[in-house]
Amino acid sequence: MAQPSLLTSISSYLVISFSLLFFLTSNVEARVSCNPISYIVNETLYNTLFLHKDDAACPAKGFYNYSSFIEATKSFPKFGSTGDLTTRKREIAAFFAQISHETTGGWATAPDGPNAWGLCFKEEVNPQSDYCDSTNTQWPCYPGKTYHGRGPIQLSWNYNYGPAGKALGFNGLENPELVANNSVISFKTALWFWMTPQNPKPSCHDVMVGLYHPTAADRAANRTAGFGLTTNIINGGLECGIPTTAQVQDRINYYKRYAQIFGVDVGPNLDCANQQHY
């Protein structure tokens, strides 16, 4: 039997080497081009975090699906991708905790605990008003429309629906129902609220990734960075500057659960009892 020549062996080696290099390079490029959130939160983990979101008892069953969440994050590329891996995980845990509280279906003796029932509701139950601030002329209410809580963050009031819609490409004043009918738009409104500073409030994103720079007024009001400040931004008028309420504690408990699952510490200043609200 004829033996392979040295030239043939070298050629074969080069072909194999270049093939391996192409495979590895393509794999890296594919990973880089994909949404970075999906490498922290895959679909299995997402469904573990929101364990009962599709329970028959939840009005939002089937609405808050993983693909809609990932699609929505593409409009906010800095979300969950700012800072080191610990910071990124902590921000996502904080966001998930806040939207879980806003949409919770949990109760004290609920299966798997009260903090396994986030994303159970997509719309406020029995709203007590139409959430129309008629004094706001920049974002005037549309006749016959209500601006009660909808979506993961329970977006409320005309002065939030208006700018959210403008930023996201829909008419939030004329069509507020989209926030409860379109799951991608719904997640986008929650991320818009999380990522967007509304003077004098900083964004929740900046608070959680270390980009918050307190003003003199913030320091005087003891508005220190941490999960508690995101609660102040979201609902401080009702929940902050007073002894920690059951609502605030529920937010904290969700955050602790998610941070533990992500394997990160929760950081300082979890509540807002000693903070003045905005």
Secondary structure, 3 states (H helix, E strand, C coil): CCCCCHHHHHHHHHHHHHHHHHHHHHHHHHHHHCCHHHHCCCHHHHHHHCCCCCCCCCCCCCCCCHHHHHHHHCCCCCCCCCCCHHHHHHHHHHHHHHHHHHCCCCCCCCCCCHHHCCCCCCECCCCCCCCCCCCCCCCCCCCCCCCCCECCCCECCHHHHHHHHHHHCCCCCCCCCHHHHCHHHHHHHHHHHHHCCECCECCHHHHHHCCCCCCHHHHHCCCCCCHHHHHHHHHHHHHCCCCCCHHHHHHHHHHHHHHHHHCCCCCCCCCCCCCCCC
